[in-house]
C-alpha cells in the first residue's frame, strides 16, 4: 500500500532510504568519507521533516505494516516541472515490481499537481538504474561532475502531458 508520509513515519522513511541507497554505495565504493553528500549518508529525519513542512509530497510503501519503499517530489513554485527524489525500495523487496508501482504513482501525483515534466538525478555510473528509468520513458539529458562526489551525476526527464 502506498500512502502519504506523516510526521511519525519519518524515522522509517530515513531507514528505507539509507538501507536502499547503501547497496549503490557498496557497489561503487562510496563511503561517508568520500561521498558525505550521497543520499545514503546525507538523509536525516530533519531533512525529510523540512520537505514535509515545505509541502513536498512524500509517500511510503508498506507491506504487512512494514515500510519497504519511499519517494518524494519537489514541486518548485511557479514551475510546471517536478523532481523525483529518493525513489527507494529495500533490497529484500526488489525485483517484484514495487519500484515500478512507486514510479507510476509518482507520475500520477505529479500530473494531479499540474506538472508536465518530471526530472531526476542518478549516479551516472549505475547503468542498471539508468536503463530502468529509460525503459519507463525517461530520456537522458546530461551529466555533471561535482568536486564533492567521486562519481558523475546523470540527469533524466520525462514528459508527463
Backbone torsions as a table, in degrees:
resi	resn	phi	psi	omega
1	UNK	NA	131.5	176.1
2	UNK	-99.7	130.3	179.4
3	UNK	-144.9	157.7	177.5
4	UNK	-63.0	146.1	178.1
5	UNK	-78.0	139.5	173.5
6	UNK	-115.1	164.2	-176.7
7	UNK	-49.3	-43.1	-176.8
8	UNK	-70.8	-9.9	179.8
9	UNK	-89.1	-11.3	-167.6
10	UNK	-58.3	-40.9	179.2
11	UNK	-61.4	-40.9	178.1
12	UNK	-64.6	-39.9	179.3
13	UNK	-63.1	-44.6	178.1
14	UNK	-57.3	-45.0	-177.7
15	UNK	-64.5	-40.8	177.8
16	UNK	-62.4	-46.1	-179.5
17	UNK	-62.7	-51.0	-177.6
18	UNK	-60.7	-50.7	-178.5
19	UNK	-61.6	-36.4	-180.0
20	UNK	-70.6	-46.4	-177.1
21	UNK	-76.4	-17.6	176.2
22	UNK	-64.1	-28.4	179.0
23	UNK	-64.4	-40.0	176.8
24	UNK	-67.1	-42.7	179.7
25	UNK	-58.1	-45.1	-179.8
26	UNK	-64.6	-43.2	179.9
27	UNK	-59.9	-37.3	-174.4
28	UNK	-101.2	3.8	179.2
29	UNK	71.4	29.0	179.2
30	UNK	-86.2	140.3	179.2
31	UNK	-133.6	169.2	176.1
32	UNK	-63.9	-23.2	179.6
33	UNK	-80.3	-40.5	-176.2
34	UNK	-97.9	-6.7	-179.7
35	UNK	-152.3	55.4	-174.0
36	UNK	-60.8	-21.9	179.9
37	UNK	-91.3	-1.5	177.8
38	UNK	-67.1	145.3	-173.4
39	UNK	-49.0	-40.9	-177.7
40	UNK	-63.6	-24.3	-176.0
41	UNK	-110.1	-14.8	-172.6
42	UNK	-108.6	-6.8	-177.4
43	UNK	-81.6	127.5	179.0
44	UNK	-134.1	164.3	176.3
45	UNK	-59.4	-40.6	-178.5
46	UNK	-62.9	-40.8	178.1
47	UNK	-63.1	-44.9	179.1
48	UNK	-67.6	-37.6	178.1
49	UNK	-62.6	-39.5	178.3
50	UNK	-63.5	-41.2	177.8
51	UNK	-63.0	-42.8	178.2
52	UNK	-61.4	-44.2	178.6
53	UNK	-63.4	-31.0	179.8
54	UNK	-80.1	-3.7	178.3
55	UNK	88.4	13.0	176.0
56	UNK	-66.3	136.7	170.3
57	UNK	-70.7	122.7	175.2
58	UNK	-120.2	133.8	-177.5
59	UNK	-130.9	145.0	-178.3
60	UNK	-121.4	136.8	173.1
61	UNK	-101.1	129.1	176.8
62	UNK	-120.8	141.6	171.5
63	UNK	-126.4	121.2	-177.8
64	UNK	51.8	41.0	177.7
65	UNK	79.3	0.2	-178.8
66	UNK	-103.2	129.0	176.4
67	UNK	-68.5	124.2	-177.6
68	UNK	-130.4	-9.0	-179.5
69	UNK	-151.3	162.2	-175.4
70	UNK	-160.0	153.3	163.9
71	UNK	-159.8	161.3	172.7
72	UNK	-138.7	158.9	177.8
73	UNK	-123.0	130.6	170.1
74	UNK	-90.5	129.6	-178.3
75	UNK	-121.4	84.8	-178.3
76	UNK	-60.0	131.3	178.6
77	UNK	-60.1	141.2	177.6
78	UNK	75.9	6.6	-178.7
79	UNK	-115.3	153.4	173.5
80	UNK	-97.8	3.9	178.8
81	UNK	-96.9	163.5	169.5
82	UNK	-143.1	163.6	178.4
83	UNK	-123.8	125.6	174.9
84	UNK	-80.5	128.7	-179.2
85	UNK	-126.1	140.5	168.2
86	UNK	54.9	38.3	172.6
87	UNK	-63.6	120.2	-171.9
88	UNK	-142.4	139.5	173.0
89	UNK	-132.9	130.8	178.7
90	UNK	-55.9	142.4	-176.6
91	UNK	-52.5	-39.3	-178.0
92	UNK	-68.1	-13.4	-177.1
93	UNK	-111.2	7.5	-178.4
94	UNK	-77.6	163.2	176.7
95	UNK	65.7	30.6	176.3
96	UNK	-127.1	9.7	177.6
97	UNK	90.7	-0.2	-178.2
98	UNK	-65.1	-42.7	179.2
99	UNK	-60.4	-42.7	178.4
100	UNK	-63.9	-37.6	178.6
101	UNK	-71.4	-37.5	174.7
102	UNK	-63.3	-42.7	179.7
103	UNK	-62.8	-46.7	178.9
104	UNK	-60.5	-40.1	178.0
105	UNK	-63.0	-42.9	-179.5
106	UNK	-63.0	-39.3	178.4
107	UNK	-64.5	-43.2	179.1
108	UNK	-63.2	-43.8	178.8
109	UNK	-63.6	-43.0	178.9
110	UNK	-60.1	-43.4	177.7
111	UNK	-62.5	-43.7	178.5
112	UNK	-59.7	-31.6	-180.0
113	UNK	-85.6	6.6	176.1
114	UNK	80.5	19.0	-179.4
115	UNK	-90.9	143.8	-179.5
116	UNK	-117.6	1.5	176.0
117	UNK	-147.8	135.4	176.6
118	UNK	-112.9	129.8	178.4
119	UNK	-115.1	158.0	175.9
120	UNK	-158.7	160.7	175.6
121	UNK	-116.9	147.0	179.3
122	UNK	-134.8	165.8	166.8
123	UNK	-77.8	112.6	-173.6
124	UNK	-56.5	-34.5	-178.6
125	UNK	-72.4	-10.1	178.8
126	UNK	-87.0	83.4	-175.1
127	UNK	-61.5	-33.8	179.9
128	UNK	-62.9	-45.1	-178.8
129	UNK	-66.8	-42.7	178.6
130	UNK	-59.8	-46.3	-180.0
131	UNK	-62.6	-37.4	179.5
132	UNK	-63.3	-46.9	178.6
133	UNK	-66.9	-37.9	177.3
134	UNK	-62.2	-40.2	178.2
135	UNK	-64.2	-23.4	178.9
136	UNK	-91.9	8.5	174.9
137	UNK	98.5	4.9	177.5
138	UNK	-82.1	148.1	-179.9
139	UNK	-115.2	134.8	177.7
140	UNK	-72.8	129.4	-175.2
141	UNK	-115.5	-9.5	179.1
142	UNK	158.1	178.9	179.4
143	UNK	-136.7	159.7	174.6
144	UNK	-149.8	138.4	178.2
145	UNK	-105.8	126.6	177.2
146	UNK	-109.1	142.8	-179.8
147	UNK	-62.7	-28.1	-175.6
148	UNK	-86.7	0.5	176.5
149	UNK	-121.0	138.8	175.1
150	UNK	-87.6	23.0	177.7
151	UNK	-140.5	173.2	178.7
152	UNK	-100.9	138.9	176.0
153	UNK	-89.7	128.4	175.8
154	UNK	-105.9	150.5	-177.8
155	UNK	-125.2	141.3	-177.3
156	UNK	-138.3	159.0	176.5
157	UNK	-151.3	161.0	178.9
158	UNK	-142.1	131.8	173.6
159	UNK	-75.2	135.0	-176.1
160	UNK	-106.1	-14.3	-174.7
161	UNK	-107.6	NA	NA
